[in-house]
Amino acid sequence: MAKKKEVLFCDYFDEWIEIYKVGAIAKITLDKYYNVAKQLRQICPKLFISDFDRREYQRIINEYAKTHEKQTTTDFHHHVKACIKDMFHDRLIDVDPTYKAIIKGKPPVEKKRKFLQKEELTKLLQSLNLSAGINKDWFILLVAKTGMRYAECLGITPFDFDWAENTLSVNKTWDYKGGSGFSKTKTDSSVRRIKLDWQIVGQFKPLIMNLPPNEPIFIEKLEDGMYKREFNSTINNMLLKKCKDLKITEVSLHALRHTHASILLAEGVSIHTISNRLGHADVGVTQSTYAHVLDELQKKDDQKMLAVLMQIA
């Protein structure tokens, strides 16, 4: 590498992606890093590492925040910070410029609720046809009951189920976009074991007992040995129609993952347990994603706390 004075931060960030991220994370996550690199080229194209300090970093964040909401700015900050931490450990900078960075952003646009209430989810699951063998309704149920991502659920095989422990191992995905078959999980932390409930064990187990152990359960294998292409729009449209017919909140398949976590949080399951179950990199990701639920739980905890304190005399 050239002398420290001659290294542009943008160049270092590009090289860092190639060295540490390519081949180590899922394509969808890698694309996010590439997008951050593009943003940095626009915001600080001439910033040398030797000139990098807290004020320069705050300027970068402030500039990005002018056109993005706070949550998006937070995501940008986490991606850039990962690189800067390596810069610090490589001794290219003497201090961490991300220390006490202030995250700003545009006021959030009011969005539709992206999850179902517990009663709505119950209504949806009760409407599923689970007596017709392996079908898309079973796919919806598994996502709702496990919190798996779409590509993760596509990638499960009979071998991934441990019926002695009643767990499902998530250790790969299915490349439904590129058509290359099994692929890596989104991140290393996405590899996990998920506890299963009695409905999955009692009803789903018999359906897959005689299927090829290492073949994807929900993807049809064609006569020529190739696999039928899957599109998330197909199951999303199916789910939206079900929700509309049931007169419940219309959500996408990914919203079932949010529903899964939100309901568990509301029922008192610890955020650390839920974070592991979802395969989040750390509990901070879970906290920011489900802040709306945590705020409601804090209000309930405040009421409980005051009730307890009133009893102390």
LOFI-842728 format. One line per field, with one value per residue: residue number from 1; z, y, x of N, C-alpha, C in turn. Coordinates in pm, whole numbers, plus 50000, padded with zeros to 5 digits. Example, Ala and Ser with C-alpha at 12.3 -4.5 7.8 and 13.67 -1.06 7.14 Angstrom:
2
num = c(1|2)
nup = c(50780|50708)
nnorth = c(49431|49775)
neast = c(51319|51285)
caup = c(50780|50714)
canorth = c(49550|49894)
caeast = c(51230|51367)
cup = c(50780|50787)
cnorth = c(49670|50003)
ceast = c(51320|51290)
REM end
This chain:
313
num = c(1|2|3|4|5|6|7|8|9|10|11|12|13|14|15|16|17|18|19|20|21|22|23|24|25|26|27|28|29|30|31|32|33|34|35|36|37|38|39|40|41|42|43|44|45|46|47|48|49|50|51|52|53|54|55|56|57|58|59|60|61|62|63|64|65|66|67|68|69|70|71|72|73|74|75|76|77|78|79|80|81|82|83|84|85|86|87|88|89|90|91|92|93|94|95|96|97|98|99|100|101|102|103|104|105|106|107|108|109|110|111|112|113|114|115|116|117|118|119|120|121|122|123|124|125|126|127|128|129|130|131|132|133|134|135|136|137|138|139|140|141|142|143|144|145|146|147|148|149|150|151|152|153|154|155|156|157|158|159|160|161|162|163|164|165|166|167|168|169|170|171|172|173|174|175|176|177|178|179|180|181|182|183|184|185|186|187|188|189|190|191|192|193|194|195|196|197|198|199|200|201|202|203|204|205|206|207|208|209|210|211|212|213|214|215|216|217|218|219|220|221|222|223|224|225|226|227|228|229|230|231|232|233|234|235|236|237|238|239|240|241|242|243|244|245|246|247|248|249|250|251|252|253|254|255|256|257|258|259|260|261|262|263|264|265|266|267|268|269|270|271|272|273|274|275|276|277|278|279|280|281|282|283|284|285|286|287|288|289|290|291|292|293|294|295|296|297|298|299|300|301|302|303|304|305|306|307|308|309|310|311|312|313)
nup = c(50000|49939|50069|50377|50364|50103|50057|49970|50146|50023|49835|50005|50129|49915|49857|50099|50102|49896|50006|50261|50247|50002|49898|50156|50259|50193|49862|49851|50079|50026|49808|49936|50069|49845|49749|49955|49919|49677|49755|49928|49747|49632|49843|49986|49804|49794|50036|50240|50428|50624|50693|50823|51078|51372|51316|51036|50983|51097|50928|50695|50772|50825|50571|50426|50568|50493|50281|50352|50568|50930|51017|50789|50763|50993|50926|50716|50858|51022|50830|50725|50958|51022|50846|50926|51183|51127|51001|51219|51379|51209|51245|51091|51152|51441|51629|51689|51460|51457|51707|51935|51733|51588|51487|51233|51028|50777|50860|50928|50678|50702|50739|50632|50866|50918|51002|51145|51386|51679|51680|51415|51286|51386|51266|50998|50988|51058|50831|50644|50413|50510|50458|50217|50148|50074|50022|49922|50134|50357|50346|50409|50672|50799|50779|50932|51181|51244|51178|50968|50683|50341|50141|50304|50392|50149|50107|50286|50374|50416|50575|50738|50957|51294|51453|51698|51872|51809|51636|51382|51149|51022|50770|50519|50209|49935|49611|49464|49295|49131|49041|49103|49276|49600|49844|50040|50375|50475|50655|50870|51125|51069|51050|51232|51494|51517|51744|51728|51721|51840|51631|51391|51430|51472|51244|51010|50998|50917|50646|50516|50561|50378|50173|49950|50134|50105|49928|49829|49996|49914|49645|49316|49131|48801|48504|48358|48546|48638|48852|48922|48866|49125|49251|49462|49440|49363|49589|49760|49637|49661|49941|49998|49880|50039|50284|50217|50154|50405|50537|50692|50799|50516|50419|50331|50267|50406|50612|50784|50922|51075|51219|51363|51538|51672|51809|51980|52137|52258|52413|52609|52563|52575|52435|52354|52306|52094|51906|51849|51743|51509|51372|51376|51355|51590|51908|51898|51640|51644|51842|51724|51502|51609|51766|51800|51928|52162|52281|52349|52530|52730|52830|52947|53136|53295|53413|53560|53731|53880|54008|54172|54335|54465|54640|54828|55140)
nnorth = c(49881|50230|50524|50650|50913|50938|50783|50761|50773|50663|50490|50308|50202|50071|49875|49740|49623|49433|49268|49182|49136|49034|48722|48643|48724|48740|48809|49008|49159|49234|49401|49618|49724|49798|50000|50186|50250|50383|50605|50727|50808|51018|51192|51236|51243|51321|51284|51216|50946|51027|51271|51220|51268|51312|51526|51532|51288|51328|51524|51375|51200|51391|51500|51281|51237|51442|51367|51132|50917|50884|50615|50492|50636|50551|50283|50322|50442|50223|50047|50193|50236|49978|49938|50145|50068|49859|50004|50144|49935|49850|50046|50275|50502|50711|50755|50668|50787|50766|50785|50873|50973|51172|51081|51183|51279|51284|51364|51078|50925|50869|50539|50238|49995|49727|49469|49199|49198|48990|48859|48885|48736|48482|48443|48438|48208|48008|47997|47865|47601|47305|47044|46942|46833|46916|47253|47601|47716|47584|47684|47954|47919|47812|48027|48216|48089|48054|48277|48290|48413|48471|48350|48179|47997|47882|47738|47525|47178|46831|46716|46919|46928|46842|46602|46484|46678|46869|47090|47326|47363|47644|47701|47777|47933|47979|48061|48237|48450|48456|48197|47993|47783|47634|47866|48090|48199|48514|48654|48551|48526|48456|48186|47937|47762|47682|47655|47441|47432|47231|47197|47209|46995|46779|46780|46854|46697|46422|46470|46514|46303|46099|46228|46328|46368|46583|46763|47067|47145|47298|47353|47275|47002|46967|46762|46755|46769|47018|47297|47442|47787|48023|48292|48569|48742|48591|48439|48652|48792|48601|48587|48849|48849|48660|48797|49016|48893|48795|49024|49150|49322|49401|49240|49167|48870|48896|49056|48879|48778|49002|49015|48776|48825|49054|48967|48773|48935|49100|48912|48865|48730|48729|48989|48919|48645|48646|48789|48609|48403|48516|48551|48781|49009|49136|49228|49491|49547|49418|49565|49822|49764|49674|49879|50003|49815|49774|50024|50028|49816|49921|50122|49965|49834|50050|50110|49875|49892|50125|50041|49839|49990|50149|49970|49944|50046)
neast = c(50085|50041|50210|50083|49990|49915|49698|49368|49062|48834|48949|49073|48847|48719|48914|48914|48660|48690|48887|48793|48517|48411|48306|48269|48028|47672|47544|47347|47401|47661|47621|47512|47734|47883|47719|47742|48011|47994|47843|48026|48220|48092|48051|48296|48531|48800|48920|49187|49328|49504|49404|49178|48950|48742|48571|48569|48451|48199|48105|48072|47866|47667|47625|47531|47297|47132|46972|46856|46663|46677|46712|46813|47046|47174|47223|47404|47612|47691|47796|48015|48158|48246|48458|48628|48698|48872|49071|49166|49267|49463|49639|49641|49514|49510|49313|48968|48752|48479|48381|48134|47970|47715|47404|47202|46919|46655|46312|46115|45913|45569|45480|45315|45202|45422|45378|45186|44923|44889|44639|44566|44763|44703|44456|44533|44702|44523|44374|44522|44587|44684|44668|44720|44964|45313|45325|45274|45141|45241|45496|45453|45362|45594|45777|45640|45641|45908|46059|46234|46422|46320|46492|46634|46440|46370|46601|46605|46638|46531|46731|46813|46653|46635|46491|46508|46592|46412|46468|46563|46813|46963|47168|47238|47133|46900|46981|46778|46765|46997|47005|47187|47168|47222|47340|47550|47466|47317|47488|47762|47656|47401|47384|47236|47047|46709|46448|46165|45805|45524|45340|45485|45656|45476|45304|45447|45674|45599|45546|45785|45950|46020|46143|46415|46710|46893|46789|46625|46324|46103|46131|46072|46198|46289|46234|46469|46660|46718|46630|46314|46253|46220|46027|46011|45801|45585|45494|45457|45246|45050|45026|44944|44693|44560|44560|44404|44160|44098|44061|44259|44562|44750|45033|45379|45579|45821|45741|45626|45836|45904|45667|45680|45900|45808|45578|45687|45852|45659|45535|45714|45955|46308|46511|46764|46747|46566|46712|46919|46764|46666|46898|47051|47330|47411|47267|47198|47108|46863|46734|46712|46556|46316|46221|45976|45815|45959|45936|45665|45662|45822|45659|45459|45615|45688|45442|45401|45621|45567|45336|45435|45609|45425|45319|45507|45560)
caup = c(50000|49928|50194|50441|50319|49966|50046|49985|50223|49928|49778|50111|50150|49802|49876|50219|50061|49818|50090|50378|50230|49886|49927|50297|50291|50084|49756|49883|50176|49956|49726|50026|50087|49720|49742|50049|49853|49576|49828|49979|49632|49606|49960|50027|49706|49807|50177|50269|50559|50718|50731|50881|51221|51411|51246|50898|50981|51124|50804|50604|50821|50807|50429|50389|50638|50428|50183|50398|50701|51036|51021|50675|50799|51093|50852|50645|50963|51064|50722|50719|51084|51017|50777|51006|51294|51075|50981|51351|51422|51120|51288|50988|51222|51583|51710|51618|51425|51470|51849|51968|51613|51601|51371|51198|50917|50746|50935|50859|50611|50768|50664|50675|50961|50843|51071|51186|51527|51714|51638|51269|51248|51416|51161|50874|50997|51060|50696|50556|50379|50544|50439|50076|50127|50069|49936|49960|50265|50454|50339|50488|50813|50850|50796|51045|51307|51269|51152|50863|50562|50224|50079|50402|50390|50022|50111|50384|50325|50527|50660|50829|51074|51398|51520|51836|51949|51758|51590|51239|51127|50909|50740|50378|50146|49795|49525|49374|49197|49035|48989|49119|49375|49739|49861|50179|50448|50462|50732|50952|51240|51022|51073|51366|51515|51560|51811|51658|51806|51821|51502|51289|51457|51456|51113|50897|50998|50831|50506|50455|50606|50267|50067|49943|50250|50075|49823|49886|50015|49850|49506|49228|49042|48669|48444|48308|48660|48681|48948|48878|48920|49225|49258|49587|49405|49354|49721|49816|49581|49723|50080|49997|49849|50159|50383|50168|50169|50548|50589|50790|50744|50399|50443|50248|50339|50500|50728|50878|51007|51173|51304|51451|51642|51749|51898|52084|52227|52334|52507|52716|52528|52583|52306|52317|52249|51964|51817|51805|51663|51378|51306|51367|51387|51732|51964|51860|51518|51687|51918|51633|51412|51681|51865|51825|52028|52288|52341|52411|52646|52836|52892|53035|53249|53382|53491|53657|53829|53971|54089|54275|54427|54547|54742|54927|55232)
canorth = c(50000|50353|50594|50686|51046|50931|50690|50817|50686|50590|50380|50208|50137|49978|49762|49669|49540|49320|49179|49129|49110|48950|48579|48615|48761|48719|48911|49119|49242|49289|49511|49734|49784|49865|50123|50278|50296|50481|50726|50791|50873|51144|51280|51272|51181|51363|51276|51124|50882|51107|51389|51169|51287|51305|51629|51490|51180|51386|51592|51271|51158|51501|51514|51168|51251|51545|51307|51000|50911|50853|50472|50464|50696|50460|50168|50374|50459|50092|49992|50268|50214|49848|49959|50234|49989|49788|50106|50174|49820|49846|50162|50379|50620|50704|50755|50625|50908|50744|50797|50966|51034|51209|51033|51270|51225|51347|51306|50958|50930|50778|50414|50141|49897|49619|49341|49165|49180|48848|48808|48877|48622|48361|48433|48398|48070|47919|47990|47792|47462|47226|46902|46908|46803|47030|47360|47737|47746|47536|47780|48070|47879|47798|48161|48280|48021|48050|48406|48277|48494|48399|48266|48076|47895|47811|47653|47415|47041|46742|46691|47032|46911|46747|46569|46445|46803|46958|47212|47343|47428|47738|47708|47810|47993|47939|48176|48244|48557|48420|48063|47909|47678|47669|47976|48122|48281|48659|48681|48436|48515|48401|48041|47921|47655|47739|47562|47424|47404|47100|47188|47176|46859|46679|46779|46870|46585|46310|46509|46520|46188|46017|46314|46325|46445|46704|46841|47169|47094|47379|47386|47162|46958|46937|46634|46765|46779|47158|47335|47545|47918|48075|48438|48608|48812|48492|48411|48779|48819|48502|48628|48972|48812|48596|48902|49096|48812|48781|49160|49184|49407|49340|49239|49081|48755|48941|49113|48771|48773|49110|48974|48672|48887|49149|48891|48713|49044|49142|48805|48859|48660|48826|49041|48844|48518|48676|48829|48484|48327|48581|48550|48916|49017|49168|49264|49629|49542|49381|49678|49930|49716|49656|49987|50033|49719|49799|50145|49988|49732|50007|50187|49866|49812|50167|50095|49767|49941|50218|49962|49772|50091|50194|49867|49952|50157)
caeast = c(50000|50119|50226|49958|49949|49867|49585|49235|48973|48749|49028|49090|48718|48701|49006|48868|48547|48740|48966|48724|48374|48381|48317|48244|47891|47577|47549|47259|47471|47777|47572|47494|47867|47918|47641|47807|48134|47951|47804|48148|48284|48022|48058|48433|48621|48940|48960|49297|49321|49583|49325|49053|48929|48601|48494|48551|48352|48067|48063|48025|47735|47572|47595|47445|47169|47049|46881|46813|46603|46772|46742|46900|47176|47232|47275|47522|47713|47741|47878|48141|48229|48313|48586|48712|48752|48988|49174|49221|49347|49580|49720|49643|49465|49545|49191|48849|48676|48334|48348|48026|47912|47575|47330|47090|46842|46527|46198|46066|45783|45476|45473|45216|45252|45484|45365|45051|44895|44880|44508|44567|44847|44625|44354|44602|44749|44407|44317|44613|44554|44802|44634|44743|45105|45404|45273|45312|45085|45339|45608|45409|45360|45731|45833|45571|45673|46053|46122|46335|46415|46268|46596|46669|46335|46385|46719|46602|46625|46493|46847|46833|46568|46677|46365|46537|46602|46307|46532|46589|46943|46972|47311|47254|47016|46883|47003|46662|46787|47101|46982|47306|47144|47250|47433|47581|47371|47340|47609|47801|47565|47273|47387|47178|46949|46581|46359|46039|45690|45461|45270|45583|45705|45372|45240|45539|45770|45558|45542|45919|46029|46070|46199|46562|46756|46971|46723|46537|46189|45999|46165|46043|46305|46234|46277|46606|46751|46727|46527|46222|46286|46127|46024|45943|45677|45477|45439|45411|45113|44960|45004|44864|44554|44506|44535|44291|44039|44070|44040|44361|44668|44814|45178|45463|45633|45925|45673|45598|45957|45886|45556|45733|45982|45727|45491|45770|45892|45541|45501|45814|46079|46418|46557|46884|46700|46505|46820|46983|46667|46656|47028|47107|47473|47419|47137|47169|47028|46727|46678|46675|46450|46190|46211|45834|45766|46030|45877|45539|45694|45874|45543|45396|45706|45677|45320|45426|45717|45499|45242|45517|45658|45312|45294|45614|45528)
cup = c(50000|50065|50246|50389|50182|49950|50070|50061|50130|49867|49880|50130|50039|49820|49994|50185|49989|49906|50196|50354|50113|49919|50070|50338|50170|49985|49791|49984|50112|49872|49810|50051|49961|49706|49836|49987|49750|49642|49879|49868|49602|49720|49991|49931|49726|49951|50195|50409|50664|50766|50802|51031|51249|51336|51101|50888|51004|51002|50703|50643|50797|50661|50383|50446|50574|50337|50227|50538|50802|51038|50907|50700|50901|51024|50777|50743|51004|50956|50715|50843|51086|50951|50864|51126|51250|51047|51113|51398|51333|51148|51178|51042|51371|51675|51624|51586|51438|51615|51873|51846|51636|51474|51349|51084|50895|50833|50859|50796|50679|50681|50717|50773|50886|50915|51111|51338|51552|51664|51487|51221|51273|51308|51030|50879|50998|50921|50601|50534|50398|50524|50297|50046|50126|49971|49988|50096|50377|50460|50426|50636|50872|50872|50917|51178|51342|51252|51047|50752|50446|50167|50173|50398|50260|50029|50208|50316|50442|50625|50765|50957|51168|51482|51663|51926|51912|51719|51438|51224|51003|50880|50594|50330|50006|49709|49420|49269|49089|48976|49003|49224|49517|49746|50009|50243|50437|50534|50810|51068|51200|51037|51217|51372|51575|51624|51741|51756|51763|51685|51390|51306|51424|51316|50995|50884|50907|50682|50439|50487|50490|50150|50065|50049|50220|49960|49888|49886|49928|49704|49420|49139|48911|48612|48397|48421|48711|48780|48890|48944|49018|49230|49385|49560|49401|49490|49791|49767|49642|49865|50087|49970|49970|50263|50344|50187|50315|50616|50707|50723|50630|50411|50343|50332|50442|50625|50829|50972|51116|51270|51409|51568|51732|51850|52012|52186|52318|52439|52612|52687|52522|52445|52260|52252|52109|51863|51762|51712|51521|51301|51285|51411|51535|51778|51930|51734|51553|51757|51826|51542|51481|51793|51900|51931|52164|52359|52413|52536|52762|52908|52988|53158|53348|53472|53599|53769|53930|54062|54203|54380|54519|54661|54853|55018|55364)
cnorth = c(50125|50419|50643|50818|51039|50844|50764|50718|50603|50471|50268|50131|50035|49852|49676|49577|49415|49218|49108|49087|49018|48803|48542|48644|48741|48836|49032|49215|49308|49409|49637|49804|49857|49997|50229|50335|50403|50614|50802|50864|51008|51244|51326|51211|51212|51357|51171|51066|50966|51231|51349|51196|51287|51408|51592|51380|51234|51461|51492|51226|51266|51516|51401|51185|51354|51484|51169|51009|50862|50705|50434|50519|50608|50338|50205|50386|50325|50030|50061|50241|50082|49858|50041|50161|49910|49883|50136|50060|49801|49962|50264|50510|50601|50698|50710|50746|50890|50760|50908|51040|51060|51168|51121|51206|51301|51286|51186|50980|50829|50654|50327|50044|49774|49484|49321|49166|49030|48786|48792|48758|48491|48337|48385|48250|47969|47903|47905|47648|47376|47076|46854|46875|46928|47134|47496|47775|47700|47631|47902|48037|47872|47934|48229|48220|48023|48185|48398|48380|48406|48301|48154|47961|47816|47709|47536|47280|46953|46717|46800|47020|46806|46716|46521|46568|46902|47094|47209|47419|47515|47759|47742|47882|47935|48064|48185|48354|48516|48282|47968|47800|47725|47778|48000|48202|48428|48701|48554|48415|48462|48250|48016|47798|47717|47630|47560|47392|47274|47086|47150|47031|46755|46667|46782|46752|46470|46343|46501|46398|46110|46099|46301|46418|46576|46786|46948|47123|47167|47415|47261|47130|46911|46808|46637|46779|46920|47187|47448|47679|47962|48226|48479|48684|48716|48468|48538|48812|48725|48543|48754|48942|48747|48701|48985|49022|48800|48915|49190|49270|49335|49354|49147|48965|48799|49001|49005|48750|48880|49075|48873|48735|48978|49077|48829|48818|49084|49038|48782|48780|48763|48866|48968|48710|48540|48714|48706|48405|48384|48578|48688|48916|49050|49218|49408|49638|49513|49498|49790|49890|49711|49758|50017|49942|49746|49922|50111|49905|49816|50079|50093|49840|49928|50156|49987|49817|50033|50144|49892|49872|50143|50097|49870|50073|50137)
ceast = c(50089|50132|50093|49903|49883|49743|49453|49147|48883|48822|49046|48961|48690|48786|48962|48750|48597|48814|48882|48579|48341|48407|48286|48100|47803|47582|47464|47323|47593|47737|47550|47628|47911|47843|47698|47934|48102|47912|47926|48222|48220|48042|48200|48537|48769|48991|49069|49281|49394|49507|49195|49050|48779|48516|48468|48446|48211|48015|48008|47884|47631|47530|47502|47305|47077|46943|46830|46753|46706|46810|46836|47040|47248|47293|47404|47639|47774|47832|48015|48225|48303|48449|48681|48773|48875|49104|49246|49312|49470|49675|49739|49588|49491|49424|49074|48762|48525|48287|48245|47971|47763|47501|47207|47012|46713|46417|46144|45928|45692|45455|45361|45280|45301|45475|45220|45040|44878|44749|44502|44649|44772|44521|44415|44640|44634|44346|44402|44565|44678|44778|44662|44889|45191|45350|45318|45255|45178|45460|45575|45411|45500|45797|45771|45613|45822|46121|46231|46314|46368|46371|46640|46567|46340|46499|46712|46578|46580|46608|46867|46750|46627|46554|46387|46539|46491|46365|46548|46720|46937|47120|47341|47129|47003|46893|46892|46678|46887|47085|47099|47289|47170|47357|47457|47469|47410|47467|47644|47705|47428|47268|47343|47088|46823|46497|46223|45926|45623|45394|45366|45630|45599|45316|45337|45635|45725|45562|45679|46005|46092|46123|46351|46621|46826|46916|46634|46392|46087|46028|46149|46163|46244|46292|46421|46709|46770|46614|46441|46257|46178|46139|45949|45814|45559|45413|45393|45271|45010|44925|44918|44717|44487|44469|44413|44160|43998|44042|44132|44467|44739|44965|45247|45513|45737|45863|45635|45716|45947|45774|45602|45809|45898|45639|45571|45815|45776|45502|45609|45940|46192|46467|46683|46847|46644|46611|46892|46892|46656|46788|47086|47253|47495|47283|47099|47085|46883|46660|46632|46559|46315|46173|46066|45775|45829|45976|45747|45563|45746|45760|45473|45482|45701|45554|45337|45516|45650|45400|45316|45562|45547|45281|45398|45588|45604)
REM end
